[in-house]
Amino acid sequence: MTLYDLPNLERVLKAEGVEVLSQLSDLRIKGVRKLAFPSLPSVETFNAIGNTEYSNNGDGGASILWGIAGSMHNLKKLSIVCFYELKVLPNELNSLSSLQELHISGCNKLESIAECVLQATMNKLTSLRQLRFTGGDKNGTLPNGLEGIPSLQNLYLSSFPSLVTLPDWLGTMTSLQTLEIRQCHRLTSLPASFQGLINLHELHIYECPMLVDRCKQGTGEDWLKIAHVPKLELTVEPEPSFYEKMMSLLKSRLLWRIRFDIFDMMIDDDLL
């Protein structure tokens, strides 16, 4: 179910105390500021989108996040996107024991994620396997506490323009299997502890020119830190978007179609 731009919506119940939407598994909301969530035990995927434009209007709708855990205790995938005024994540997220994937993006004012969620509660999220973190490096650092997630296997870090170095505790995340670092243009090196990631199977580094240079096979200063990783992908140029890939494919097919049409015309005109 998708609820978009309904700023005055307060409830989805027919009557107080009556549970509805008992089979709902996927819920997406955007611009829904006042909704009081009913009990939604069947929801497994929840995408919450705040304002897609910057605004100084209160908390930008972030208060709606405080009702998640109490209503959707079987949640497996949670996305929190574009809450520009959000400064603290709800402590109640620690009760989401079934949560497997967490995506945080476009929450540029997020300040106390380490104290309020990561250090205090994320070590209790024993089912969490994947974390996607896009942007938000207000102080040019990653939040502390990520190392406290015992079950994390896939970590994706993207668009941290002020990030210069990765913390040494990254090497303690021994359950990590896939690590992707994207668009961290000032990132210069990997920590010495990186060799401690003995279970890391895939390392992808995109659009981090200084780091890619240091990780070059045989010659890079950080090559020995990553030599144990079976699958490596180091790219300076941006990866083509889905749209770009589709346009390239269509263009290729169109050119072949034109060639065949010209070939047919030449046959018809006995030019061959």
C-alpha positions as CSV (number, residue, x, y, z in Angstrom):
1,M,0.0,0.0,0.0
2,T,1.3,3.5,-0.9
3,L,0.2,6.7,0.9
4,Y,1.6,9.8,-0.8
5,D,1.2,13.5,0.1
6,L,-1.7,13.1,2.6
7,P,-0.6,15.7,5.3
8,N,-3.9,15.6,7.1
9,L,-4.4,11.8,7.2
10,E,-4.6,10.7,10.9
11,R,-5.8,7.1,10.8
12,V,-6.6,4.2,8.5
13,L,-9.1,2.5,10.9
14,K,-12.8,2.2,10.2
15,A,-13.4,2.4,14.0
16,E,-11.3,2.7,17.1
17,G,-10.0,-0.6,18.3
18,V,-10.7,-2.4,15.0
19,E,-7.8,-4.0,13.3
20,V,-7.7,-3.7,9.5
21,L,-5.2,-4.4,6.8
22,S,-4.3,-7.7,8.5
23,Q,-2.7,-9.1,5.3
24,L,-0.7,-5.9,4.4
25,S,3.0,-6.8,3.9
26,D,4.4,-3.7,2.2
27,L,3.8,-0.1,3.2
28,R,5.2,3.1,1.7
29,I,4.5,6.6,2.9
30,K,5.6,10.1,1.8
31,G,4.4,13.4,3.1
32,V,2.1,11.8,5.7
33,R,2.8,13.7,8.9
34,K,-0.1,13.0,11.3
35,L,-0.8,9.3,10.8
36,A,-1.1,7.3,13.9
37,F,-0.2,3.7,12.9
38,P,-2.7,1.0,13.8
39,S,-1.4,-2.5,14.7
40,L,0.2,-3.8,11.5
41,P,1.8,-7.1,12.5
42,S,1.9,-8.4,8.9
43,V,4.0,-5.6,7.5
44,E,7.5,-6.7,6.6
45,T,8.7,-3.8,4.4
46,F,8.2,-0.2,5.3
47,N,9.6,2.8,3.3
48,A,9.2,6.2,5.0
49,I,10.0,9.2,2.8
50,G,10.0,12.7,4.3
51,N,10.2,15.9,2.4
52,T,11.9,15.7,-1.0
53,E,12.6,19.4,-0.7
54,Y,14.4,21.2,2.1
55,S,12.1,22.8,4.6
56,N,12.3,24.6,7.9
57,N,8.8,23.5,8.9
58,G,9.1,21.7,12.3
59,D,10.7,18.3,12.2
60,G,9.9,17.7,8.5
61,G,7.5,14.9,9.4
62,A,10.1,12.8,11.2
63,S,7.9,12.4,14.3
64,I,6.0,9.7,12.4
65,L,9.0,7.4,12.8
66,W,8.4,7.0,16.5
67,G,5.4,4.8,15.8
68,I,7.1,2.2,13.7
69,A,8.3,-0.4,16.2
70,G,5.2,-0.4,18.3
71,S,3.0,-1.1,15.2
72,M,5.2,-3.2,13.0
73,H,7.1,-5.6,15.3
74,N,7.6,-8.2,12.5
75,L,9.3,-5.7,10.2
76,K,12.2,-7.1,8.1
77,K,13.1,-4.2,5.8
78,L,13.1,-0.5,6.9
79,S,14.0,2.5,4.7
80,I,14.2,6.0,6.2
81,V,14.7,8.6,3.4
82,C,14.9,12.4,3.1
83,F,14.0,13.4,6.7
84,Y,16.2,16.5,6.5
85,E,15.3,17.7,10.0
86,L,15.8,14.4,11.7
87,K,18.5,14.6,14.4
88,V,17.8,11.5,16.4
89,L,16.6,8.0,15.4
90,P,14.0,6.5,17.7
91,N,15.4,4.3,20.5
92,E,12.5,2.0,20.1
93,L,14.1,0.5,17.0
94,N,15.9,-1.9,19.3
95,S,12.7,-3.9,19.6
96,L,12.7,-4.8,15.9
97,S,14.3,-8.2,16.5
98,S,13.2,-9.4,13.0
99,L,14.8,-6.5,11.1
100,Q,17.2,-7.8,8.4
101,E,17.8,-4.7,6.2
102,L,18.1,-1.0,7.2
103,H,18.5,1.8,4.7
104,I,19.2,5.4,5.9
105,S,19.5,8.1,3.2
106,G,19.2,11.8,2.9
107,C,19.1,12.5,6.6
108,N,21.7,15.1,6.6
109,K,21.2,16.5,10.0
110,L,21.3,13.2,11.8
111,E,23.7,13.8,14.7
112,S,23.2,11.3,17.5
113,I,22.7,8.0,15.6
114,A,25.7,6.5,17.5
115,E,24.5,7.4,21.0
116,C,20.8,6.9,20.5
117,V,20.6,3.9,18.3
118,L,23.9,2.2,17.3
119,Q,25.7,1.9,20.6
120,A,22.6,1.6,22.7
121,T,20.4,-0.7,20.7
122,M,21.8,-2.0,17.4
123,N,23.8,-4.7,19.2
124,K,20.4,-6.2,20.0
125,L,19.3,-6.3,16.4
126,T,20.6,-9.9,15.9
127,S,18.8,-10.4,12.6
128,L,20.2,-7.3,10.9
129,R,22.2,-8.5,7.9
130,Q,22.4,-5.4,5.6
131,L,22.9,-1.7,6.3
132,R,22.9,0.9,3.6
133,F,24.0,4.3,4.7
134,T,23.9,7.2,2.2
135,G,25.2,10.6,3.1
136,G,25.0,12.5,6.4
137,D,28.7,12.9,7.3
138,K,28.2,16.2,9.1
139,N,31.5,15.9,11.0
140,G,33.3,14.0,8.2
141,T,33.2,10.7,10.2
142,L,31.1,7.5,10.3
143,P,29.0,6.9,13.3
144,N,30.5,4.8,16.1
145,G,28.8,1.6,17.1
146,L,28.5,-0.1,13.7
147,E,31.0,-2.6,15.0
148,G,28.4,-3.6,17.6
149,I,26.1,-5.2,15.1
150,P,27.1,-8.9,15.5
151,S,25.2,-10.3,12.5
152,L,26.0,-7.6,9.8
153,Q,27.1,-9.2,6.5
154,N,26.6,-6.4,3.9
155,L,27.6,-2.8,4.4
156,Y,27.1,-0.1,1.8
157,L,28.5,3.4,2.4
158,S,27.7,6.1,-0.2
159,S,28.1,9.8,-0.7
160,F,30.2,10.9,2.3
161,P,31.9,13.9,0.7
162,S,33.9,14.9,3.8
163,L,35.0,11.4,4.8
164,V,38.8,11.2,4.8
165,T,39.5,8.0,6.6
166,L,37.6,4.9,7.7
167,P,37.7,4.0,11.4
168,D,40.0,1.3,12.7
169,W,37.1,-0.6,14.2
170,L,36.0,-1.5,10.7
171,G,38.5,-4.4,10.9
172,T,36.6,-5.9,13.9
173,M,33.4,-6.5,11.8
174,T,34.4,-10.1,11.1
175,S,31.0,-11.2,10.0
176,L,31.1,-8.8,7.0
177,Q,31.0,-10.5,3.6
178,T,30.3,-7.6,1.2
179,L,31.5,-4.0,1.5
180,E,30.7,-1.3,-1.0
181,I,32.1,2.2,-0.8
182,R,30.8,4.8,-3.3
183,Q,31.3,8.5,-4.0
184,C,33.7,9.3,-1.1
185,H,35.9,11.6,-3.1
186,R,38.2,12.6,-0.2
187,L,38.7,9.1,1.2
188,T,42.4,8.4,1.1
189,S,43.1,5.1,2.7
190,L,41.9,1.9,4.4
191,P,42.7,1.2,8.1
192,A,45.5,-1.2,8.9
193,S,42.9,-3.4,10.6
194,F,41.2,-4.1,7.2
195,Q,43.1,-7.4,6.9
196,G,41.1,-8.6,9.9
197,L,38.0,-8.9,7.6
198,I,38.7,-12.6,7.0
199,N,35.2,-13.4,5.8
200,L,35.0,-10.5,3.3
201,H,34.2,-12.0,-0.1
202,E,33.4,-8.9,-2.1
203,L,34.8,-5.3,-2.0
204,H,33.4,-2.7,-4.4
205,I,34.9,0.8,-4.5
206,Y,33.3,3.3,-6.9
207,E,34.1,7.0,-7.5
208,C,36.7,7.2,-4.8
209,P,39.7,8.2,-6.9
210,M,42.4,8.5,-4.2
211,L,41.4,5.3,-2.6
212,V,41.2,3.4,-5.8
213,D,44.7,4.5,-6.6
214,R,46.0,3.2,-3.3
215,C,44.3,-0.1,-3.9
216,K,45.9,-0.9,-7.3
217,Q,47.1,-4.5,-7.5
218,G,50.8,-4.8,-6.8
219,T,51.6,-1.1,-6.7
220,G,49.0,0.5,-4.4
221,E,50.0,1.3,-0.8
222,D,46.8,-0.4,0.4
223,W,47.0,-3.4,-1.9
224,L,48.2,-5.9,0.8
225,K,45.2,-4.9,3.0
226,I,42.7,-6.1,0.4
227,A,44.7,-8.9,-1.4
228,H,42.8,-11.6,0.6
229,V,39.4,-10.5,-0.8
230,P,38.3,-12.9,-3.7
231,K,36.2,-10.5,-5.6
232,L,37.4,-6.9,-6.1
233,E,35.9,-4.1,-8.2
234,L,37.6,-0.8,-8.2
235,T,36.2,1.9,-10.5
236,V,36.9,5.6,-10.7
237,E,34.3,6.5,-13.3
238,P,30.7,6.5,-12.3
239,E,28.7,3.3,-13.0
240,P,26.1,3.9,-15.8
241,S,22.6,4.3,-14.5
242,F,19.8,2.0,-15.4
243,Y,18.4,4.7,-17.7
244,E,21.8,5.1,-19.4
245,K,22.1,1.4,-19.9
246,M,18.6,1.1,-21.4
247,M,19.2,4.1,-23.8
248,S,22.5,2.5,-24.9
249,L,20.7,-0.8,-25.5
250,L,17.9,0.9,-27.5
251,K,20.4,3.0,-29.5
252,S,22.3,-0.2,-30.4
253,R,19.1,-2.0,-31.5
254,L,18.0,1.1,-33.4
255,L,21.3,1.3,-35.3
256,W,21.0,-2.4,-36.2
257,R,17.4,-1.9,-37.3
258,I,18.6,1.0,-39.6
259,R,21.4,-1.1,-41.0
260,F,18.9,-3.9,-41.8
261,D,16.5,-1.5,-43.4
262,I,19.3,0.0,-45.6
263,F,20.4,-3.5,-46.5
264,D,16.8,-4.5,-47.6
265,M,16.6,-1.3,-49.7
266,M,19.8,-2.1,-51.4
267,I,18.6,-5.6,-52.2
268,D,15.3,-4.2,-53.6
269,D,17.2,-1.7,-55.8
270,D,19.6,-4.3,-57.0
271,L,22.5,-2.3,-55.6
272,L,24.3,-5.4,-54.2
